[in-house]
Every structure is written in C-alpha cells, then in structure tokens.
Amino acid sequence: MFEVDVVKRGPLKGMNPVVTLGAAVVMVFTLLAGTLATETLASTLREMRAAVTPFLAWYYVALVAFLLAFVVWLGMGRYKNVRLGGDDERPEFTTLPWLAMLFAAGTGVGLLFWSIAEPILHFSDNPFVEEGATPQAAITAMRLTYFHWGLTAWGIFASVAIALAYFAYRRGLPLTLRSVFYPLIGHRIHGISGHAVDIFAVVATVVGVATTLGLGAQQMGTGLSELFGWEQSQRSQLIVIALVTIAATASVASGVRRGVRRLSELNIWLSLVLLAFFLVLGPTWTLFGYLFQSTGEYLQNFLAHSFWTGVDGHDEWHAQWTVFYWGWWLAWSPFVGMFIARISRGRTLREFVFGVLLMPTLFNFVYIAALGGTAIEMELAGRDGIAGAVEQDVTVALYRTLEVLAPLEWMGVVASAVATLLIAVYFITSADSGTLVINTIMSSGNPHPPMVHRVIWGLGIGFLTAVLVVAGGVGTLQDAVIAAALPFSFVLIVMTWGMVQGLREERVAPRPGRKQRLSAEPWTGADSEAEL
C-alpha cells in the first residue's frame, strides 16, 4: 500500500533524506544563531512572541478547544467501536499496564517544576480574585493550575495519538504524521507535502523536548545547590545538561530494554514516594479537600476558562500562562502522541479516548493537590517563605516547600535527594524517548532507527537546550516553544480532517477482538528480544 522513503546506503542509510536534512538545517541554524548571536536569538524570539501573541490569544484558545471536542466526539460518536488495529484484534496491553503507562506519560519534569510554582504564583496574584493570598485565592489558584494540566492538554495529545495509531495499525501506513494525510492526498504523502509535515513535527518535538529539559536542568541545578552547596549558576545548569545528555544518548544508542524499563519503573516508584511524603507530612485531610473542591470548581468553570482570551484587561497574564501552556502542549504533542499511540494498539476509540483523557488528568490533579496544596496551606498558616522565594526564582519552589514541610532537617535532605533523583531520571527518560521519537519520524516510522542518528540527535537536543538556557533561561524557552508550535498547529487542523475522511470508510460496529501479538515495551523503542 505504501513505500518507505528511506536511503538504502551511505551516511543517511535508513533515514528519509529530505526530512532529516530539512530538520537538520533548522537545528544547525538555531544552534549557530544561539552560539554566535545569543542576545540576538533571545531578542528575536521575544519580539516574535510579542508580535504573534494577539493572534495566538484567540487562535490557540479556539484550536485546543476544538481538538478536545473532536477527541470527545471520536470517543462518543458513531465510530466509538472502531479499533486501532484489525477488527479481530484485542489490546496489545491489558488495562492495568496500559493505564500505568498513561500515568507515566502524564508525569515528568514539567509537572515537578510547576506543581508547586504555578499554584503559588496564582495564589499571590491572578485575574479572577480581587485580593491574593486568601483562602478564595487558594482555590482559584488550584483551579487555574488544573485547567492548564487537565483535559485540554490531554485532548491535544490524544488528537495526535489517535490519528497516528489509526493510520498505522488499521491502515498499515508508517507511524509518522504524514500518514494522517493519506485520505486527502493519497500517495503524495511521499512527496514534498509529506516531507513538510514531518519536518514541522520534528522541529516542534525538538523544541518541546528542549524546553522541558531546560526547565529540568534549572531545577536540578537548584537541587544540587540545596544538597551539596554547589554554586547555583548558569554554569552548573550547563554541566547538568551535558551529563544528562551523555547518559540519555548512551541509553538511546544502546537499545537495552531492561535498563530503560527499570528507569521507567523507578520513575513511578519515586513519584509515589514523593507523593506519599507530602500526603503524610502535609495537611492530609485538607489536601483531599483541595482536590475535591478544586476539581469541582474546575469542572464548573471549564467552558468559561476554555474560551477566555484575556481581552478584559488581562491579556498579559493570559499570554504568560495560558498561551504558553497551549503552545508547549502543541509542541510536545508529537512526542507524547507517538508514545501513547505505541501503547494503544487494539483499543477501541471509546476505550482510548476516555482512558487517555481521564486517567492522566486525574493523576495530575492528585499530584498538584498534594504538592501545590501543601505549599499554599503553609502560606495560609503563616509559615512564610515559599511564595517570596518562588517569586524570586521559580526553580526553588519544590525544595523550599520540602525544607519548610520536613519536621526534621535530615528528612528534608532525604526528600530533596529523592526529588532531585526523580528529576534526573525523568530528565534522562524524556531525552531518551524524545530522541527516539524524532528519529522514528525521520526514518519513515521505523521503530529501530540507525544508531548513529540517535546519537547525533541526542547530542543535538542537548546542545539546543544549553543554547536556549544561555540565551535567556525560562523566558527564552517559553518564547521558543510558542514559536515552534505555531506552524505545527496548522498541521493539526488538517490532520483532523484527514482523520474524519479516513473514518468515513469504517463500519460502525466491528466484531469483538482477540489478541494477535505479544506485548512490547514501547517506551524503549524495541519490539523484539533481539535488542536485549
């Protein structure tokens, strides 16, 4: 049905030359600009963001609301029983392992970075309360954080994942974004249009991964400063980026499934340990109160927030928070989407949609309630120090809260060490998985892309992260991700139309499925025991 557009020999063997070289040109240009003209790159990204923000203020709002509605329609409409695979095929993974992997996809460096910092910043000041640092401001802060990490974000990820899985597993096309356009342009997906789509996807993913790694590097630098007294500086952040890049590149090059699997399992256990620390030592019952009341207010205000554009005099806050988050999730969507697609073979659209939308959202809500709620409750109780510290440096949010929370100094040190280790492990697995996804796209859907290209792109992402951090830290990272997400957002719009056209050929109620293939471990990029 299709031909794979890859080179058979030479330095680009196994790769699509147009996509690989096109994405490489963008990458090299950005690296040179950031290295030779750091201030120019930062100012250019800042000016670009300022120029497009009035457009994005309504465009991103409308787009992400549409994507969420589209995904819900897929899960509840006439095609809800269509399988992501053959009619007779049952899910590759049983329900509990599948949900566990969705939990893993829903956590990461970004959640650890913002689960305290964002609620605390909204607690001090947000557009929806007249006075900050009050009980009402606390609930509003949690509600706003839930909005940015809730159903809308997972609607974006699910829209990409469901399209990738449908055309790869049901139509037999490569696991790349171009395949989604097959119903619209047919075999022309192997031409310039398909190449452009995949280049956009690669660039958006690179910048999305670099943004997340940049945030993680700054937070790890703070953690090492807290634990060992290291100087908290840009130099220490660059050292962290270099070490983690080397570790992640070695991992993605080795193809060792057991090692990466154990890192993924370690992520889950460390996340649960940190969560338990806050639930046990924090105001436990109050945290459950935050969880339930904030969830209720989130649901009650969901439509109003979903279509709020800040034109009522709060456009600056809206651009700083909501526009940034929607851009970040759009740029991150090819990576998360491909991960989710690879673990969802055999699911019906209904199972897929409600699993992907609800389970990670619930996990995020619990995590934010435990960490962010603890920090807010401490501020309300008069145990000051967290809000002021976060306003000066958002990277200290987690560590300052642990310091105030721990009844004994040694407990705070242990908790900080666990948190730093968790950030490091997420850092490595995010870089590892991101590199694999990028190379999968550039190799026309090959789950085992050539090792040399994994190494090159693993190092390249590390260099880009370092360049963006040097160019201006968090602000430049935010500017970069918004700029990268804009062209890819147009791809997503057409993608939904391609999905609709593909589904028009489907029967409404396929037969029950049966298992047809052994389970794989998709986060490692290996589908057989050959790479053990």
Helices and strands as residue ranges (DSSP letters): H 17-36, H 38-76, H 95-106, H 109-124, H 135-149, H 151-165, I 166-170, G 177-181, H 182-185, G 186-190, H 192-228, H 234-254, H 257-281, H 284-300, H 302-306, H 315-318, I 319-323, H 324-342, H 349-380, H 386-392, G 394-396, H 397-405, H 409-442, H 451-503, G 522-524, G 529-531
